[in-house]
Amino acid sequence: MRIDEVKNVCVVGAGNMGHQIALQCALYGFKTVGTDVIPAVLEKAQQFVDGYLPGRVQKGKLTEEEAKKAKSLISFTGDLQEAVKDADLVIEAVLERVDLKRKVFIDLDKFAPPEAILATNSSYIVSSRIADVTKRPAQVCNLHFFNPALVMKLVEVVQGPHVSDQTAQCMMDFCLKIDKIPILIKKEVDGFVLNRIFAAISKEAQWMLEMGVASIEDIDKACVYGAGHPMGPFRLMDLTGIDLAYDIGMSHFYESGDRADLPTPSVVRKVTEGKFGQKTGEGWYSYKK
């Protein structure tokens, strides 16, 4: 698949990341279908699109014509087979669980055209753990967008040992087409590039909190005003989901057996209390107002 052959995109998983990725594709001229198994998620995704586009017009970021065109190019459905039947590129954005992703990719391989590229937006699960359930492993890769996908420029394209040069190049070109800045990661490593760096920062921040070195607020301030980060590690966890940090930590522990990979006690408490961050209204910070 070459970039000039990519016309239709399907995004599987219409949650916060999924519907933003889908809208980004539509904004740059790709006919895009978002799909999800939960009707309420699809409804929320459509509401987001319906509110976002007029808001950008009002702020002068889009013209009426651009907004109208983007809206005509994006749609949502609960029927996976229908969503992927004409796709040239499928981007999976479901929960960070290997078993779930493998089940999704079995269906994608069955329903999507044989020449279509199947990409996963996973930030930690490498595509080689998924590609073997398909008949097209050379066309299965990581295409990792950052949250919020409509704002963050960086996209990581990961070329595992099974990914063809043509697939990797097509994904690099696709990112440029949708106004993103791609980087090519030539080896599959935990956390890829940016999350691998931030994971070390986040883990150290959590243990400083556990040891009573400084407060959540002051650790975040140190990263923002000292290191120039747009937000501190605790605020970032609230944005991406404390439950995700927990799942990633547990996944690493199950693989390595190293107790140092376990989530910190504070993360475990937050997850036990159902305080996942912004999506639940409370995490390290309160968002109830």
Backbone torsions as a table, in degrees:
resi	resn	phi	psi	omega
1	MET	NA	127.3	175.2
2	ARG	-106.6	160.3	-173.7
3	ILE	-61.2	-33.8	-179.8
4	ASP	-70.9	-8.9	176.8
5	GLU	-95.2	-8.7	-179.0
6	VAL	-87.5	110.7	179.6
7	LYS	-120.6	-37.5	-174.2
8	ASN	-116.0	130.8	-178.6
9	VAL	-120.3	140.0	172.1
10	CYS	-121.5	133.0	176.0
11	VAL	-113.3	119.5	-177.4
12	VAL	-97.2	115.9	-172.0
13	GLY	105.4	109.5	-173.2
14	ALA	-107.6	25.1	176.1
15	GLY	-70.8	-162.8	-174.0
16	ASN	-55.1	-47.1	179.0
17	MET	-70.5	-46.5	-174.8
18	GLY	-60.1	-47.8	-176.7
19	HIS	-72.7	-26.1	175.6
20	GLN	-73.1	-39.7	175.8
21	ILE	-61.2	-44.3	180.0
22	ALA	-60.3	-44.5	-179.0
23	LEU	-67.2	-37.7	176.9
24	GLN	-59.1	-42.5	178.9
25	CYS	-63.7	-43.5	-179.5
26	ALA	-65.4	-38.1	-179.9
27	LEU	-61.2	-26.3	-178.3
28	TYR	-108.8	26.6	165.6
29	GLY	94.1	5.2	179.3
30	PHE	-94.0	133.2	173.5
31	LYS	-69.6	120.4	-168.1
32	THR	-128.2	133.9	176.0
33	VAL	-120.0	127.3	174.0
34	GLY	-102.5	142.6	-179.3
35	THR	-138.7	150.7	179.4
36	ASP	-157.7	156.5	-180.0
37	VAL	-86.9	-10.7	-176.6
38	ILE	-105.8	114.1	-178.3
39	PRO	-56.2	-38.4	-178.9
40	ALA	-64.2	-33.9	178.2
41	VAL	-68.5	-41.6	177.2
42	LEU	-62.7	-40.8	179.2
43	GLU	-64.1	-42.8	179.3
44	LYS	-65.4	-37.3	178.5
45	ALA	-63.5	-43.8	178.9
46	GLN	-65.2	-39.7	177.8
47	GLN	-62.7	-37.9	178.3
48	PHE	-61.5	-48.0	179.4
49	VAL	-60.4	-44.8	-178.3
50	ASP	-63.1	-28.8	179.4
51	GLY	-91.1	-35.0	-174.6
52	TYR	-68.3	-47.4	-174.3
53	LEU	-63.1	-48.6	176.2
54	PRO	-62.0	-33.6	178.5
55	GLY	-64.2	-39.0	178.2
56	ARG	-69.3	-34.6	176.3
57	VAL	-64.9	-44.5	-179.3
58	GLN	-61.2	-34.6	-179.5
59	LYS	-85.2	-1.8	179.3
60	GLY	80.2	14.1	-179.2
61	LYS	-86.8	-23.2	177.5
62	LEU	-134.5	151.6	171.5
63	THR	-86.1	163.6	176.8
64	GLU	-57.2	-40.9	-178.9
65	GLU	-65.3	-42.4	179.6
66	GLU	-64.1	-41.8	179.5
67	ALA	-65.1	-41.9	-179.9
68	LYS	-63.8	-42.3	179.4
69	LYS	-64.2	-44.9	180.0
70	ALA	-60.7	-42.4	-179.5
71	LYS	-64.7	-34.1	179.7
72	SER	-72.2	-20.5	-176.3
73	LEU	-92.8	-11.7	-176.1
74	ILE	-114.1	138.8	177.0
75	SER	-148.2	163.3	-179.2
76	PHE	-130.6	143.7	179.1
77	THR	-150.2	154.2	176.3
78	GLY	-91.8	-1.8	-176.9
79	ASP	-97.1	101.6	-176.7
80	LEU	-61.1	-44.6	-178.1
81	GLN	-60.5	-42.3	178.4
82	GLU	-67.3	-38.3	-176.4
83	ALA	-64.6	-36.3	-172.7
84	VAL	-101.6	-2.8	-170.5
85	LYS	-60.3	-31.2	-179.2
86	ASP	-111.4	10.4	-172.6
87	ALA	-71.6	137.0	170.6
88	ASP	-93.7	-26.9	177.9
89	LEU	-139.3	128.0	174.3
90	VAL	-113.8	128.2	177.2
91	ILE	-113.4	114.4	179.9
92	GLU	-87.2	130.6	-179.1
93	ALA	-138.1	48.9	178.8
94	VAL	-92.4	-174.3	-176.9
95	LEU	-59.8	152.7	-177.0
96	GLU	-78.6	68.9	176.5
97	ARG	-132.9	125.1	-175.8
98	VAL	-60.5	-43.6	-176.9
99	ASP	-62.5	-41.1	179.0
100	LEU	-65.3	-46.4	-178.8
101	LYS	-62.2	-39.4	179.2
102	ARG	-63.2	-40.4	177.4
103	LYS	-64.3	-42.2	179.0
104	VAL	-62.2	-43.2	-177.1
105	PHE	-70.3	-27.4	172.5
106	ILE	-61.3	-45.1	178.7
107	ASP	-68.6	-40.6	179.7
108	LEU	-61.7	-41.8	-179.8
109	ASP	-64.3	-32.3	-179.1
110	LYS	-75.6	-40.5	-170.6
111	PHE	-98.0	-28.0	-177.1
112	ALA	-80.4	151.6	175.8
113	PRO	-54.6	144.5	-174.3
114	PRO	-60.6	-24.8	-179.4
115	GLU	-86.6	-7.4	-176.2
116	ALA	-67.7	144.8	172.7
117	ILE	-85.6	135.1	178.0
118	LEU	-112.0	110.4	-176.5
119	ALA	-112.2	147.8	173.7
120	THR	-111.8	136.5	178.2
121	ASN	-84.3	5.1	-176.5
122	SER	-53.1	139.0	-180.0
123	SER	-91.6	-10.9	-177.9
124	TYR	-136.0	-32.6	-176.5
125	ILE	-81.5	112.8	-176.5
126	VAL	-73.4	150.0	-172.8
127	SER	-68.8	-19.3	177.7
128	SER	-66.3	-17.9	176.7
129	ARG	-83.6	-3.9	-177.6
130	ILE	-120.9	-35.3	-170.2
131	ALA	-57.8	-30.3	-174.3
132	ASP	-68.7	-12.9	177.9
133	VAL	-86.1	-1.6	-179.6
134	THR	-110.2	166.7	175.1
135	LYS	-95.1	8.6	-176.3
136	ARG	-135.1	51.9	-175.7
137	PRO	-55.6	-30.3	-180.0
138	ALA	-67.4	-15.8	-178.6
139	GLN	-108.1	16.9	-179.9
140	VAL	-114.9	123.1	-176.9
141	CYS	-149.5	169.3	171.3
142	ASN	-87.0	133.8	174.2
143	LEU	-132.1	89.5	-167.3
144	HIS	-97.8	108.5	173.7
145	PHE	-87.2	158.1	178.7
146	PHE	-108.2	153.4	-175.4
147	ASN	-91.7	128.9	-0.8
148	PRO	-82.2	134.3	-170.8
149	ALA	-64.7	-25.9	179.1
150	LEU	-76.2	-17.4	-175.4
151	VAL	-107.1	-47.5	-173.6
152	MET	-70.5	129.5	-174.9
153	LYS	-80.0	-32.3	-171.9
154	LEU	-73.7	138.1	169.2
155	VAL	-134.5	131.9	178.7
156	GLU	-97.3	121.3	174.2
157	VAL	-102.0	118.5	-174.7
158	VAL	-107.5	118.1	179.2
159	GLN	-99.8	90.8	174.9
160	GLY	-69.2	175.7	-176.1
161	PRO	-63.2	-20.2	-177.7
162	HIS	-92.2	-11.7	-172.2
163	VAL	-85.5	129.1	-179.2
164	SER	-72.1	155.9	175.9
165	ASP	-60.3	-37.8	-179.2
166	GLN	-63.8	-42.1	177.9
167	THR	-63.1	-47.3	-179.5
168	ALA	-60.8	-43.8	-179.5
169	GLN	-66.0	-39.8	178.9
170	CYS	-61.7	-40.6	-179.5
171	MET	-70.7	-35.5	174.7
172	MET	-62.8	-44.2	179.5
173	ASP	-66.8	-37.7	179.4
174	PHE	-61.8	-43.1	179.4
175	CYS	-59.3	-42.8	178.0
176	LEU	-63.3	-36.7	-180.0
177	LYS	-63.7	-30.9	-179.3
178	ILE	-102.6	23.9	173.0
179	ASP	63.5	41.0	174.0
180	LYS	-114.7	164.1	177.3
181	ILE	-108.4	105.4	-178.0
182	PRO	-89.1	150.3	167.7
183	ILE	-124.5	143.7	-179.5
184	LEU	-98.0	120.6	178.0
185	ILE	-101.4	118.4	-168.6
186	LYS	-89.5	-7.4	177.5
187	LYS	-137.8	147.5	177.0
188	GLU	-81.9	113.0	176.6
189	VAL	-132.1	151.1	179.4
190	ASP	-56.0	128.5	175.8
191	GLY	79.3	-1.3	-179.5
192	PHE	56.0	-130.4	-177.4
193	VAL	-98.9	-65.2	-171.8
194	LEU	-68.2	-45.7	-179.6
195	ASN	-66.2	-28.8	176.7
196	ARG	-65.1	-40.5	177.0
197	ILE	-67.9	-46.8	-177.4
198	PHE	-69.7	-28.5	178.8
199	ALA	-61.7	-39.4	178.7
200	ALA	-66.4	-40.9	178.3
201	ILE	-65.1	-46.3	-177.8
202	SER	-62.9	-43.2	-179.0
203	LYS	-63.3	-43.7	179.1
204	GLU	-64.3	-40.1	177.8
205	ALA	-61.3	-42.8	-179.6
206	GLN	-64.1	-40.9	-178.8
207	TRP	-73.0	-30.3	173.7
208	MET	-64.8	-36.2	175.3
209	LEU	-65.7	-45.8	179.8
210	GLU	-58.3	-37.9	-177.3
211	MET	-83.9	-3.6	179.3
212	GLY	75.2	22.9	-179.0
213	VAL	-66.5	-43.0	-179.1
214	ALA	-158.3	165.5	179.7
215	SER	-78.3	165.8	175.2
216	ILE	-54.5	-48.6	-176.6
217	GLU	-61.5	-42.6	-176.7
218	ASP	-73.7	-33.2	175.6
219	ILE	-65.1	-42.1	177.3
220	ASP	-63.7	-42.1	178.9
221	LYS	-60.8	-38.1	-179.5
222	ALA	-60.9	-40.8	-178.9
223	CYS	-73.2	-36.1	-177.9
224	VAL	-75.3	-50.9	-172.5
225	TYR	-92.3	-14.6	178.0
226	GLY	-102.2	-43.2	-177.1
227	ALA	-98.8	-8.6	177.7
228	GLY	78.5	18.6	178.2
229	HIS	-73.4	148.1	179.0
230	PRO	-66.0	-27.1	174.4
231	MET	-154.4	158.6	-178.7
232	GLY	-78.5	170.6	-175.5
233	PRO	-63.8	-33.3	179.8
234	PHE	-74.7	-40.5	176.1
235	ARG	-64.4	-37.6	178.6
236	LEU	-65.9	-40.5	176.9
237	MET	-63.0	-38.0	176.6
238	ASP	-62.1	-35.1	-179.6
239	LEU	-71.7	-46.9	-176.3
240	THR	-83.7	-22.1	178.5
241	GLY	112.9	118.3	177.6
242	ILE	-65.4	-30.6	176.9
243	ASP	-63.4	-33.7	176.8
244	LEU	-67.1	-41.7	177.7
245	ALA	-60.7	-39.2	178.3
246	TYR	-64.7	-48.8	-178.3
247	ASP	-60.7	-41.1	-179.8
248	ILE	-65.8	-43.1	178.4
249	GLY	-61.1	-44.6	179.9
250	MET	-65.8	-38.9	178.9
251	SER	-62.5	-43.5	177.7
252	HIS	-63.6	-39.7	180.0
253	PHE	-64.5	-43.2	179.8
254	TYR	-62.4	-32.4	-179.8
255	GLU	-79.7	-40.2	-172.9
256	SER	-96.3	-30.0	-174.0
257	GLY	74.9	3.7	-178.4
258	ASP	-88.8	119.0	-177.2
259	ARG	-63.7	-18.9	176.9
260	ALA	-65.8	-20.4	179.1
261	ASP	-82.9	-12.3	-179.5
262	LEU	-63.1	148.3	173.8
263	PRO	-59.3	149.3	178.9
264	THR	-69.1	157.8	-180.0
265	PRO	-54.1	-37.7	-179.4
266	SER	-65.0	-39.7	177.5
267	VAL	-64.7	-42.7	179.1
268	VAL	-60.9	-43.1	179.4
269	ARG	-62.2	-44.0	179.5
270	LYS	-60.2	-43.5	-179.7
271	VAL	-66.5	-41.7	178.4
272	THR	-61.3	-36.0	-179.9
273	GLU	-82.3	-4.7	-178.8
274	GLY	74.6	21.3	-179.8
275	LYS	-100.2	88.8	-172.0
276	PHE	-94.1	-4.9	-177.2
277	GLY	119.9	-147.0	-174.9
278	GLN	-57.7	-38.1	-174.6
279	LYS	-69.4	-18.8	176.2
280	THR	-108.2	-0.9	178.8
281	GLY	89.3	-8.0	178.5
282	GLU	-158.0	139.8	175.3
283	GLY	-149.2	-118.3	170.9
284	TRP	-70.5	-27.9	176.9
285	TYR	-121.3	164.0	176.3
286	SER	-97.7	136.5	180.0
287	TYR	-123.0	17.6	-172.9
288	LYS	-68.4	-23.6	178.8
289	LYS	-75.4	NA	NA
